[in-house]
């Protein structure tokens, strides 16, 4: 068995959300499986928290002093900050000496000393980071100690002087190569990687999970009677979509909404005032529930609404409702998009749209068969995403890290869920991307810095996802494309849509895409998103199959001669496309955002006729008839 030291800010019964509960669930299971677990965390306690098992509590050491306490205006003075740093570093050193861990499990570092991570790196102990939100991107800014030494040459110089004088780190440093990173979702991995100057080469997506013991499905032979009871669970905050839910009641005069969640008194008062102004106050209630009471409440309502408007790292509430056999209406943003499937386990609506939310609820009310189908799909989803499976995956990573990965890294986890939408019929044209791949590869070969390869559902660009010393590659696309990528390429893989890229502006030095714009409904937004994440003047390699392809035109003529009248999509080069472009169409689409430096018409490789045809389509008048066109462009 493995000796594990777990380092985190908060630990139940003191917790603010699913992050802390997941840590508790996993550590409880690892301890029961015989691993020697010790939890080192902050000394905060939540008043009225659920009592814990005394045997497990004996493993918990609440010895770290926080730099700040949530909900409090207290901030330490400069002298207190130094004292807290010295205390926390000495405490960590003591536990390392006493427990002699074979691996350290790093969870959340937002409230305790962020530089403890750097101390662990200096000790050389194997590290496994379990990243359930974006804390690596903001921890140095919110940490009162490290924030003093950020922002300019003078502050950086002061930090180095303080380090020399005290022996205490004043910056987190590059943690990308300090251990293995287990991200709760592909979205979270992309968000963290896109906001840091370093890469996370040893990483995986492990997905989160719920405790099915807390959320059992009670099988009943009778179908629930619809009573227009809506439930919200989670923190009360505008970016959780609570305003949208309250406004939706003006379009649902029969419905009531029960809010179960934590939030400040001011936020509850604000929502109550909003309900009064909309004259729906008699249909809105606010209550609090313990974790042990949630399942019964989920099972008592008609629908659980998850209206979040921010990019959730994962989102456990829909899974909890699914496990209890309750239909879900949700927005599917952030990490929740990786398991929410419209029509399979949920009904989805656009964030911030109360009319669409109301329409989704009415859709459920009008269709009992849909409700039954969503319940079945939700139960299958919840069975996959339970905390026991999460513990299995994290156990494998911690054991492998303790052995310093002598047997390699554990396999990536792949969810068994239907695609985001059904694919359209396969095209009849040849459509092999070999020539496109060669052209794109030549253009991006010399690209340095960060390179984004945005793929279609067919995974055409996956073979190009190769990391090199002078660059970091992120391969993005639909989940089925990502799961088929070469596991030996050692690049970051994320699930992403071209019209909703989870990266900050100016994140990449180069981008390349083939097929992604053809497979999105809003290709104009997709082009803008590509321009947004690319640095000004950065290289863009944009490839598209041509609907004027000579072979496609020949197929159309033959079908018409035979009396066959096929739809346009029957001639598309790739399955899943909703459109294809002519050369002019594609250039007009990208020209508002990108300046085209040159075109590379793509021909064929089938014999002497194809060789001749390929030579002809390189001439400007005939370029439109090639199999595809690759544009070498730059952001305006």
NUSE-547086 format. One record per residue (C-alpha): x negated, y negated, z negated; residue number from 1. Coordinates in nm, 2 decimals, always signed. Layout:
<recs>
X, Y, Z, NUM
...
</recs>
This chain:
<recs>
+0.00, +0.00, +0.00, 1
-0.10, -0.36, +0.06, 2
-0.17, -0.64, -0.19, 3
+0.01, -0.95, -0.07, 4
-0.01, -1.30, -0.21, 5
+0.29, -1.51, -0.09, 6
+0.24, -1.89, -0.08, 7
+0.55, -2.11, -0.05, 8
+0.70, -2.44, -0.17, 9
+1.03, -2.32, -0.31, 10
+1.16, -1.98, -0.41, 11
+1.51, -1.87, -0.53, 12
+1.69, -1.94, -0.74, 13
+1.56, -2.28, -0.63, 14
+1.63, -2.31, -0.26, 15
+1.76, -2.55, +0.00, 16
+1.86, -2.31, +0.28, 17
+1.79, -1.99, +0.47, 18
+1.41, -2.03, +0.47, 19
+1.37, -1.97, +0.10, 20
+1.63, -1.69, +0.10, 21
+1.46, -1.51, +0.38, 22
+1.13, -1.52, +0.19, 23
+1.30, -1.38, -0.12, 24
+1.48, -1.11, +0.08, 25
+1.16, -1.00, +0.26, 26
+0.94, -1.00, -0.05, 27
+1.21, -0.81, -0.25, 28
+1.20, -0.54, +0.01, 29
+0.82, -0.53, +0.04, 30
+0.79, -0.49, -0.33, 31
+1.04, -0.21, -0.34, 32
+0.85, -0.03, -0.07, 33
+0.54, -0.02, -0.29, 34
+0.34, -0.32, -0.18, 35
+0.18, -0.52, -0.46, 36
+0.35, -0.86, -0.41, 37
+0.28, -1.18, -0.60, 38
+0.46, -1.50, -0.51, 39
+0.30, -1.83, -0.58, 40
+0.53, -2.13, -0.55, 41
+0.63, -2.47, -0.68, 42
+0.77, -2.52, -1.03, 43
+1.11, -2.66, -0.92, 44
+1.43, -2.50, -1.05, 45
+1.78, -2.54, -0.91, 46
+2.03, -2.60, -1.19, 47
+2.30, -2.34, -1.19, 48
+2.12, -2.11, -0.95, 49
+2.21, -1.74, -0.93, 50
+2.02, -1.53, -1.19, 51
+1.76, -1.30, -1.04, 52
+1.64, -0.96, -1.12, 53
+1.40, -0.99, -1.41, 54
+1.18, -0.72, -1.27, 55
+1.14, -0.92, -0.95, 56
+1.10, -1.25, -1.13, 57
+0.80, -1.10, -1.31, 58
+0.62, -1.11, -0.97, 59
+0.69, -1.49, -0.93, 60
+0.44, -1.75, -1.05, 61
+0.59, -2.10, -1.04, 62
+0.25, -2.26, -1.11, 63
+0.21, -2.51, -0.82, 64
+0.29, -2.88, -0.88, 65
+0.49, -3.04, -0.60, 66
+0.39, -3.38, -0.45, 67
+0.76, -3.47, -0.42, 68
+1.10, -3.34, -0.52, 69
+1.39, -3.33, -0.28, 70
+1.67, -3.57, -0.38, 71
+1.44, -3.77, -0.60, 72
+1.28, -4.11, -0.55, 73
+0.98, -4.01, -0.75, 74
+0.65, -4.03, -0.56, 75
+0.31, -3.98, -0.74, 76
+0.06, -4.25, -0.77, 77
-0.28, -4.22, -0.61, 78
-0.43, -4.10, -0.94, 79
-0.14, -3.84, -0.98, 80
-0.19, -3.72, -0.62, 81
-0.56, -3.64, -0.69, 82
-0.46, -3.46, -1.01, 83
-0.20, -3.26, -0.83, 84
-0.45, -3.16, -0.56, 85
-0.70, -3.05, -0.82, 86
-0.44, -2.85, -1.01, 87
-0.30, -2.67, -0.71, 88
-0.64, -2.58, -0.56, 89
-0.76, -2.45, -0.89, 90
-0.44, -2.25, -0.93, 91
-0.47, -2.10, -0.59, 92
-0.84, -2.00, -0.66, 93
-0.72, -1.83, -0.98, 94
-0.46, -1.63, -0.82, 95
-0.69, -1.52, -0.54, 96
-0.94, -1.40, -0.80, 97
-0.68, -1.23, -1.02, 98
-0.47, -1.06, -0.74, 99
-0.75, -1.01, -0.48, 100
-0.50, -1.00, -0.20, 101
-0.57, -0.81, +0.12, 102
-0.35, -1.06, +0.31, 103
-0.18, -1.39, +0.22, 104
+0.17, -1.46, +0.35, 105
+0.22, -1.83, +0.41, 106
+0.58, -1.95, +0.43, 107
+0.68, -2.31, +0.37, 108
+0.43, -2.58, +0.27, 109
+0.63, -2.90, +0.29, 110
+0.64, -2.99, -0.08, 111
+0.32, -2.84, -0.23, 112
-0.03, -2.92, -0.13, 113
-0.06, -2.87, +0.25, 114
-0.44, -2.84, +0.23, 115
-0.41, -2.51, +0.04, 116
-0.39, -2.35, +0.38, 117
-0.73, -2.49, +0.46, 118
-0.86, -2.35, +0.14, 119
-0.73, -2.01, +0.23, 120
-0.90, -2.03, +0.57, 121
-1.23, -2.11, +0.40, 122
-1.19, -1.81, +0.17, 123
-1.17, -1.59, +0.48, 124
-0.87, -1.39, +0.36, 125
-0.64, -1.27, +0.64, 126
-0.33, -1.49, +0.68, 127
+0.01, -1.43, +0.82, 128
+0.23, -1.74, +0.87, 129
+0.60, -1.69, +0.86, 130
+0.72, -2.01, +1.03, 131
+1.10, -2.06, +1.00, 132
+1.10, -2.43, +1.08, 133
+0.86, -2.69, +1.23, 134
+0.67, -2.76, +0.91, 135
+0.32, -2.73, +1.07, 136
+0.41, -3.04, +1.28, 137
+0.52, -3.27, +1.00, 138
+0.36, -3.14, +0.69, 139
+0.06, -3.38, +0.69, 140
+0.29, -3.68, +0.74, 141
+0.52, -3.60, +0.44, 142
+0.24, -3.48, +0.21, 143
+0.15, -3.78, +0.00, 144
-0.21, -3.67, -0.03, 145
-0.30, -3.60, +0.34, 146
-0.08, -3.89, +0.46, 147
-0.32, -4.14, +0.29, 148
-0.60, -4.03, +0.53, 149
-0.40, -4.04, +0.86, 150
-0.38, -4.32, +1.11, 151
-0.70, -4.47, +1.24, 152
-1.07, -4.45, +1.22, 153
-1.10, -4.62, +0.88, 154
-0.86, -4.38, +0.71, 155
-1.03, -4.08, +0.87, 156
-1.36, -4.20, +0.75, 157
-1.22, -4.25, +0.40, 158
-1.09, -3.90, +0.41, 159
-1.43, -3.76, +0.49, 160
-1.58, -3.96, +0.21, 161
-1.32, -3.83, -0.04, 162
-1.38, -3.47, +0.08, 163
-1.75, -3.52, +0.02, 164
-1.70, -3.67, -0.33, 165
-1.42, -3.44, -0.46, 166
-1.46, -3.11, -0.26, 167
-1.09, -3.14, -0.18, 168
-0.97, -3.12, +0.18, 169
-0.79, -3.43, +0.30, 170
-0.66, -3.29, +0.63, 171
-0.50, -2.96, +0.73, 172
-0.74, -2.90, +1.02, 173
-0.69, -2.67, +1.31, 174
-0.48, -2.38, +1.17, 175
-0.40, -2.23, +1.51, 176
-0.68, -1.98, +1.49, 177
-0.66, -1.92, +1.12, 178
-0.42, -1.63, +1.12, 179
-0.13, -1.46, +1.28, 180
+0.19, -1.66, +1.33, 181
+0.53, -1.50, +1.31, 182
+0.79, -1.75, +1.44, 183
+1.15, -1.72, +1.35, 184
+1.25, -1.80, +1.72, 185
+1.09, -1.87, +2.05, 186
+1.24, -2.22, +2.02, 187
+1.05, -2.28, +1.70, 188
+0.72, -2.15, +1.85, 189
+0.76, -2.38, +2.15, 190
+0.85, -2.68, +1.92, 191
+0.54, -2.62, +1.70, 192
+0.30, -2.55, +1.99, 193
+0.42, -2.86, +2.18, 194
+0.35, -3.10, +1.90, 195
+0.00, -2.98, +1.80, 196
-0.34, -3.01, +1.98, 197
-0.42, -2.65, +1.91, 198
-0.28, -2.32, +2.03, 199
-0.14, -2.02, +1.84, 200
-0.30, -1.74, +2.03, 201
-0.21, -1.46, +1.78, 202
+0.17, -1.51, +1.75, 203
+0.50, -1.34, +1.79, 204
+0.87, -1.41, +1.76, 205
+1.02, -1.19, +1.48, 206
+1.37, -1.35, +1.46, 207
+1.55, -1.40, +1.13, 208
+1.82, -1.19, +0.97, 209
+2.09, -1.17, +0.71, 210
+2.14, -0.93, +0.42, 211
+2.42, -0.70, +0.54, 212
+2.47, -0.60, +0.17, 213
+2.59, -0.96, +0.11, 214
+2.80, -0.97, +0.43, 215
+2.97, -0.64, +0.48, 216
+3.24, -0.59, +0.74, 217
+3.56, -0.47, +0.59, 218
+3.74, -0.25, +0.85, 219
+4.11, -0.31, +0.86, 220
+4.37, -0.13, +1.08, 221
+4.57, -0.45, +1.10, 222
+4.47, -0.75, +1.32, 223
+4.44, -1.07, +1.13, 224
+4.73, -1.31, +1.17, 225
+4.62, -1.64, +1.31, 226
+4.68, -1.92, +1.06, 227
+4.46, -2.21, +1.20, 228
+4.21, -2.18, +0.92, 229
+3.87, -2.32, +1.02, 230
+3.55, -2.29, +0.81, 231
+3.22, -2.47, +0.81, 232
+2.92, -2.34, +0.61, 233
+2.59, -2.53, +0.57, 234
+2.44, -2.85, +0.47, 235
+2.67, -3.16, +0.51, 236
+2.47, -3.38, +0.74, 237
+2.56, -3.56, +1.07, 238
+2.31, -3.36, +1.27, 239
+2.49, -3.05, +1.16, 240
+2.79, -3.16, +1.37, 241
+3.02, -3.22, +1.08, 242
+3.15, -3.55, +1.23, 243
+3.24, -3.37, +1.55, 244
+3.43, -3.11, +1.35, 245
+3.63, -3.37, +1.16, 246
+3.72, -3.55, +1.49, 247
+3.83, -3.23, +1.65, 248
+4.12, -3.21, +1.40, 249
+4.29, -3.50, +1.59, 250
+4.32, -3.25, +1.88, 251
+4.42, -2.96, +1.65, 252
+4.72, -3.08, +1.45, 253
+4.79, -2.73, +1.32, 254
+4.44, -2.66, +1.19, 255
+4.28, -2.71, +0.85, 256
+3.90, -2.72, +0.79, 257
+3.72, -2.60, +0.47, 258
+3.37, -2.73, +0.43, 259
+3.14, -2.51, +0.22, 260
+2.80, -2.66, +0.18, 261
+2.55, -2.86, -0.01, 262
+2.50, -3.23, +0.05, 263
+2.47, -3.55, -0.14, 264
+2.77, -3.72, -0.29, 265
+2.74, -4.01, -0.04, 266
+2.77, -3.78, +0.26, 267
+3.08, -3.61, +0.12, 268
+3.23, -3.96, +0.05, 269
+3.15, -4.06, +0.41, 270
+3.32, -3.76, +0.55, 271
+3.63, -3.81, +0.33, 272
+3.65, -4.17, +0.45, 273
+3.62, -4.06, +0.81, 274
+3.90, -3.81, +0.75, 275
+4.12, -4.08, +0.60, 276
+4.05, -4.32, +0.90, 277
+4.16, -4.04, +1.14, 278
+4.46, -3.95, +0.92, 279
+4.35, -3.59, +0.87, 280
+4.25, -3.61, +0.51, 281
+4.52, -3.37, +0.40, 282
+4.37, -3.10, +0.63, 283
+4.01, -3.13, +0.51, 284
+3.87, -2.98, +0.19, 285
+3.52, -2.97, +0.04, 286
+3.40, -2.69, -0.19, 287
+3.09, -2.51, -0.29, 288
+3.03, -2.14, -0.30, 289
+2.76, -1.90, -0.43, 290
+2.60, -1.67, -0.18, 291
+2.79, -1.38, -0.33, 292
+3.12, -1.54, -0.26, 293
+3.06, -1.64, +0.11, 294
+3.16, -1.30, +0.26, 295
+3.51, -1.30, +0.12, 296
+3.56, -1.66, +0.24, 297
+3.43, -1.58, +0.59, 298
+3.68, -1.29, +0.61, 299
+3.97, -1.50, +0.50, 300
+3.95, -1.76, +0.78, 301
+4.04, -1.74, +1.15, 302
+3.72, -1.89, +1.29, 303
+3.38, -2.02, +1.17, 304
+3.26, -2.33, +1.36, 305
+2.88, -2.39, +1.39, 306
+2.88, -2.74, +1.55, 307
+2.51, -2.82, +1.50, 308
+2.38, -3.10, +1.71, 309
+2.01, -3.06, +1.63, 310
+1.77, -2.79, +1.75, 311
+1.82, -2.54, +1.47, 312
+1.51, -2.32, +1.41, 313
+1.74, -2.02, +1.41, 314
+2.08, -2.06, +1.24, 315
+2.21, -1.79, +1.00, 316
+2.57, -1.90, +0.95, 317
+2.70, -1.75, +1.28, 318
+2.54, -1.42, +1.20, 319
+2.70, -1.42, +0.85, 320
+3.04, -1.48, +1.00, 321
+2.98, -1.21, +1.27, 322
+2.89, -0.96, +1.01, 323
+3.22, -1.02, +0.83, 324
+3.42, -0.97, +1.15, 325
+3.51, -1.34, +1.20, 326
+3.50, -1.51, +1.54, 327
+3.25, -1.79, +1.60, 328
+3.27, -2.11, +1.79, 329
+2.92, -2.27, +1.82, 330
+2.70, -2.51, +2.02, 331
+2.41, -2.28, +2.08, 332
+2.12, -2.53, +2.04, 333
+1.77, -2.45, +1.93, 334
+1.69, -2.10, +1.81, 335
+2.06, -2.00, +1.79, 336
+2.07, -2.00, +2.17, 337
+1.85, -1.69, +2.15, 338
+2.13, -1.47, +2.02, 339
+2.46, -1.66, +2.08, 340
+2.62, -1.54, +2.40, 341
+2.94, -1.71, +2.53, 342
+3.22, -1.45, +2.57, 343
+3.01, -1.17, +2.40, 344
+2.98, -1.28, +2.04, 345
+3.10, -1.64, +2.04, 346
+3.27, -1.92, +2.23, 347
+3.03, -2.20, +2.31, 348
+3.10, -2.57, +2.35, 349
+2.87, -2.88, +2.42, 350
+2.73, -3.05, +2.11, 351
+2.90, -3.36, +2.00, 352
+3.22, -3.30, +2.20, 353
+3.53, -3.27, +1.97, 354
+3.76, -3.22, +2.26, 355
+3.56, -2.92, +2.38, 356
+3.54, -2.79, +2.03, 357
+3.92, -2.81, +2.00, 358
+3.96, -2.64, +2.34, 359
+3.74, -2.35, +2.22, 360
+3.94, -2.30, +1.91, 361
+4.27, -2.30, +2.11, 362
+4.11, -2.05, +2.35, 363
+4.06, -1.81, +2.06, 364
+4.41, -1.87, +1.93, 365
+4.57, -1.79, +2.27, 366
+4.37, -1.48, +2.34, 367
+4.38, -1.20, +2.08, 368
+4.19, -0.97, +2.31, 369
+3.91, -1.22, +2.33, 370
+3.90, -1.24, +1.95, 371
+3.87, -0.86, +1.93, 372
+3.60, -0.86, +2.19, 373
+3.40, -1.13, +2.01, 374
+3.43, -0.94, +1.68, 375
+3.28, -0.63, +1.84, 376
+3.00, -0.82, +2.00, 377
+2.93, -1.01, +1.68, 378
+2.91, -0.70, +1.48, 379
+2.66, -0.55, +1.72, 380
+2.45, -0.87, +1.71, 381
+2.46, -0.88, +1.33, 382
+2.34, -0.52, +1.32, 383
+2.03, -0.61, +1.51, 384
+1.96, -0.93, +1.32, 385
+1.96, -0.81, +0.96, 386
+1.69, -0.87, +0.70, 387
+1.59, -0.51, +0.68, 388
+1.47, -0.52, +1.04, 389
+1.30, -0.86, +0.97, 390
+1.12, -0.69, +0.67, 391
+1.02, -0.40, +0.90, 392
+0.86, -0.64, +1.15, 393
+0.69, -0.86, +0.89, 394
+0.56, -0.55, +0.70, 395
+0.40, -0.43, +1.02, 396
+0.23, -0.77, +1.08, 397
+0.11, -0.80, +0.72, 398
-0.04, -0.45, +0.71, 399
-0.20, -0.50, +1.05, 400
-0.35, -0.83, +0.94, 401
-0.48, -0.68, +0.62, 402
-0.66, -0.43, +0.85, 403
-0.78, -0.72, +1.06, 404
-0.59, -0.58, +1.36, 405
-0.83, -0.30, +1.42, 406
-0.54, -0.11, +1.58, 407
-0.41, -0.41, +1.77, 408
-0.11, -0.64, +1.70, 409
+0.24, -0.50, +1.65, 410
+0.47, -0.50, +1.95, 411
+0.68, -0.81, +2.02, 412
+1.04, -0.78, +1.91, 413
+1.30, -0.78, +2.19, 414
+1.67, -0.82, +2.13, 415
+1.92, -0.60, +2.30, 416
+2.17, -0.87, +2.41, 417
+2.34, -0.95, +2.74, 418
+2.19, -1.23, +2.95, 419
+2.30, -1.59, +2.92, 420
+2.51, -1.54, +3.23, 421
+2.57, -1.27, +3.50, 422
+2.34, -1.27, +3.80, 423
+2.48, -1.34, +4.14, 424
+2.43, -1.08, +4.42, 425
+2.08, -1.01, +4.54, 426
+1.98, -1.20, +4.86, 427
+1.94, -1.01, +5.18, 428
+1.64, -1.21, +5.30, 429
+1.30, -1.06, +5.22, 430
+1.22, -1.32, +4.95, 431
+0.90, -1.16, +4.82, 432
+0.71, -1.42, +4.62, 433
+0.36, -1.29, +4.69, 434
+0.27, -1.58, +4.92, 435
+0.43, -1.83, +4.69, 436
+0.23, -1.69, +4.40, 437
-0.09, -1.72, +4.59, 438
-0.03, -2.08, +4.68, 439
+0.08, -2.18, +4.32, 440
-0.22, -1.99, +4.17, 441
-0.46, -2.18, +4.40, 442
-0.31, -2.51, +4.29, 443
-0.31, -2.45, +3.92, 444
-0.64, -2.27, +3.91, 445
-0.83, -2.58, +3.81, 446
-0.57, -2.73, +3.58, 447
-0.71, -2.80, +3.24, 448
-0.54, -2.88, +2.91, 449
-0.18, -2.75, +2.86, 450
-0.01, -2.58, +3.15, 451
+0.36, -2.50, +3.15, 452
+0.48, -2.21, +3.38, 453
+0.85, -2.23, +3.41, 454
+0.99, -1.91, +3.55, 455
+1.32, -1.79, +3.69, 456
+1.50, -1.49, +3.56, 457
+1.31, -1.27, +3.81, 458
+0.98, -1.35, +3.64, 459
+0.79, -1.44, +3.96, 460
+0.53, -1.66, +3.78, 461
+0.47, -1.41, +3.50, 462
+0.15, -1.27, +3.67, 463
+0.00, -1.62, +3.67, 464
+0.03, -1.65, +3.29, 465
-0.34, -1.61, +3.21, 466
-0.52, -1.80, +2.94, 467
-0.86, -1.95, +3.03, 468
-1.12, -2.12, +2.81, 469
-1.04, -2.46, +2.95, 470
-0.66, -2.45, +2.91, 471
-0.36, -2.33, +2.71, 472
-0.08, -2.17, +2.90, 473
+0.28, -2.16, +2.79, 474
+0.51, -1.93, +2.99, 475
+0.87, -2.03, +2.97, 476
+1.19, -1.89, +3.11, 477
+1.49, -1.67, +3.04, 478
+1.46, -1.41, +2.77, 479
+1.45, -1.11, +3.02, 480
+1.17, -1.28, +3.21, 481
+0.97, -1.34, +2.90, 482
+1.01, -0.99, +2.77, 483
+0.87, -0.85, +3.09, 484
+0.56, -1.07, +3.09, 485
+0.22, -0.90, +3.06, 486
+0.15, -0.86, +2.69, 487
-0.23, -0.87, +2.75, 488
-0.23, -1.22, +2.90, 489
-0.25, -1.38, +2.55, 490
-0.04, -1.68, +2.63, 491
+0.25, -1.84, +2.44, 492
+0.59, -1.72, +2.57, 493
+0.91, -1.91, +2.49, 494
+1.27, -1.88, +2.60, 495
+1.37, -2.21, +2.76, 496
+1.60, -2.36, +3.03, 497
+1.47, -2.61, +3.28, 498
+1.75, -2.85, +3.20, 499
+1.69, -2.84, +2.82, 500
+1.31, -2.80, +2.76, 501
+1.22, -2.77, +2.39, 502
+0.90, -2.98, +2.42, 503
+0.83, -3.34, +2.34, 504
+0.76, -3.60, +2.61, 505
+0.41, -3.58, +2.77, 506
+0.33, -3.24, +2.63, 507
+0.16, -3.09, +2.94, 508
-0.12, -3.18, +3.17, 509
+0.03, -2.96, +3.45, 510
+0.36, -2.78, +3.52, 511
+0.45, -2.52, +3.78, 512
+0.79, -2.37, +3.86, 513
+0.95, -2.14, +4.12, 514
+1.31, -2.05, +4.11, 515
+1.41, -2.22, +3.78, 516
+1.58, -2.52, +3.95, 517
+1.78, -2.29, +4.18, 518
+1.92, -2.11, +3.88, 519
+2.04, -2.40, +3.67, 520
+2.37, -2.58, +3.71, 521
+2.22, -2.92, +3.66, 522
+1.91, -2.93, +3.88, 523
+1.89, -3.31, +3.86, 524
+1.85, -3.30, +3.48, 525
+1.60, -3.01, +3.53, 526
+1.38, -3.23, +3.74, 527
+1.40, -3.51, +3.49, 528
+1.31, -3.27, +3.21, 529
+1.00, -3.15, +3.40, 530
+0.90, -3.51, +3.44, 531
+0.96, -3.59, +3.08, 532
+0.74, -3.31, +2.94, 533
+0.46, -3.39, +3.19, 534
+0.20, -3.66, +3.13, 535
+0.20, -3.96, +3.36, 536
-0.01, -3.87, +3.66, 537
+0.00, -3.50, +3.56, 538
+0.00, -3.23, +3.82, 539
+0.33, -3.06, +3.92, 540
+0.34, -2.76, +4.14, 541
+0.71, -2.72, +4.25, 542
+0.80, -2.43, +4.47, 543
+1.14, -2.34, +4.62, 544
+1.26, -2.08, +4.86, 545
+1.40, -2.23, +5.19, 546
+1.76, -2.17, +5.29, 547
+1.64, -2.25, +5.65, 548
+1.41, -1.95, +5.64, 549
+1.40, -1.80, +6.00, 550
+1.47, -1.45, +5.85, 551
+1.78, -1.58, +5.67, 552
+1.90, -1.75, +5.98, 553
+1.86, -1.43, +6.18, 554
+2.05, -1.24, +5.91, 555
+2.34, -1.49, +5.93, 556
+2.35, -1.47, +6.31, 557
+2.36, -1.09, +6.30, 558
+2.64, -1.08, +6.04, 559
+2.85, -1.32, +6.24, 560
+2.80, -1.11, +6.56, 561
+2.92, -0.81, +6.36, 562
+3.22, -1.00, +6.23, 563
+3.09, -1.01, +5.87, 564
+3.17, -1.33, +5.68, 565
+2.95, -1.33, +5.37, 566
+2.94, -1.60, +5.11, 567
+2.63, -1.84, +5.11, 568
+2.48, -1.68, +4.79, 569
+2.46, -1.34, +4.98, 570
+2.16, -1.48, +5.17, 571
+1.98, -1.63, +4.87, 572
+1.62, -1.51, +4.81, 573
+1.66, -1.43, +4.44, 574
+1.94, -1.30, +4.22, 575
+2.08, -1.54, +3.97, 576
+2.05, -1.85, +4.20, 577
+2.34, -2.09, +4.22, 578
+2.19, -2.28, +4.52, 579
+1.90, -2.29, +4.75, 580
+1.74, -2.59, +4.92, 581
+1.63, -2.70, +5.26, 582
+1.29, -2.87, +5.27, 583
+1.46, -3.22, +5.28, 584
+1.71, -3.13, +5.00, 585
+1.43, -3.03, +4.77, 586
+1.21, -3.33, +4.85, 587
+1.50, -3.57, +4.79, 588
+1.58, -3.39, +4.46, 589
+1.23, -3.43, +4.31, 590
+1.12, -3.76, +4.47, 591
+1.28, -3.99, +4.20, 592
+1.04, -3.83, +3.94, 593
+0.75, -3.70, +4.14, 594
+0.52, -3.83, +4.42, 595
+0.45, -3.55, +4.67, 596
+0.09, -3.54, +4.76, 597
+0.11, -3.25, +5.01, 598
+0.33, -2.97, +5.12, 599
+0.22, -2.61, +5.16, 600
+0.47, -2.42, +5.39, 601
+0.48, -2.05, +5.31, 602
+0.50, -1.79, +5.59, 603
+0.50, -1.41, +5.59, 604
+0.26, -1.12, +5.59, 605
+0.41, -0.84, +5.79, 606
+0.21, -0.80, +6.11, 607
+0.10, -1.00, +6.41, 608
+0.45, -1.15, +6.46, 609
+0.45, -1.28, +6.11, 610
+0.10, -1.42, +6.15, 611
+0.21, -1.61, +6.45, 612
+0.52, -1.73, +6.28, 613
+0.33, -1.84, +5.97, 614
+0.10, -2.05, +6.19, 615
+0.39, -2.21, +6.36, 616
+0.57, -2.31, +6.03, 617
+0.26, -2.50, +5.92, 618
+0.33, -2.76, +6.18, 619
+0.53, -3.06, +6.05, 620
+0.83, -3.01, +6.28, 621
+0.88, -2.65, +6.19, 622
+0.79, -2.65, +5.82, 623
+1.16, -2.63, +5.72, 624
+1.18, -2.28, +5.87, 625
+0.92, -2.12, +5.64, 626
+1.00, -1.87, +5.37, 627
+0.94, -2.13, +5.11, 628
+0.76, -2.46, +5.05, 629
+0.52, -2.54, +4.76, 630
+0.49, -2.91, +4.68, 631
+0.17, -3.04, +4.52, 632
+0.30, -3.35, +4.33, 633
+0.22, -3.58, +4.05, 634
+0.45, -3.75, +3.80, 635
+0.52, -4.11, +3.90, 636
</recs>
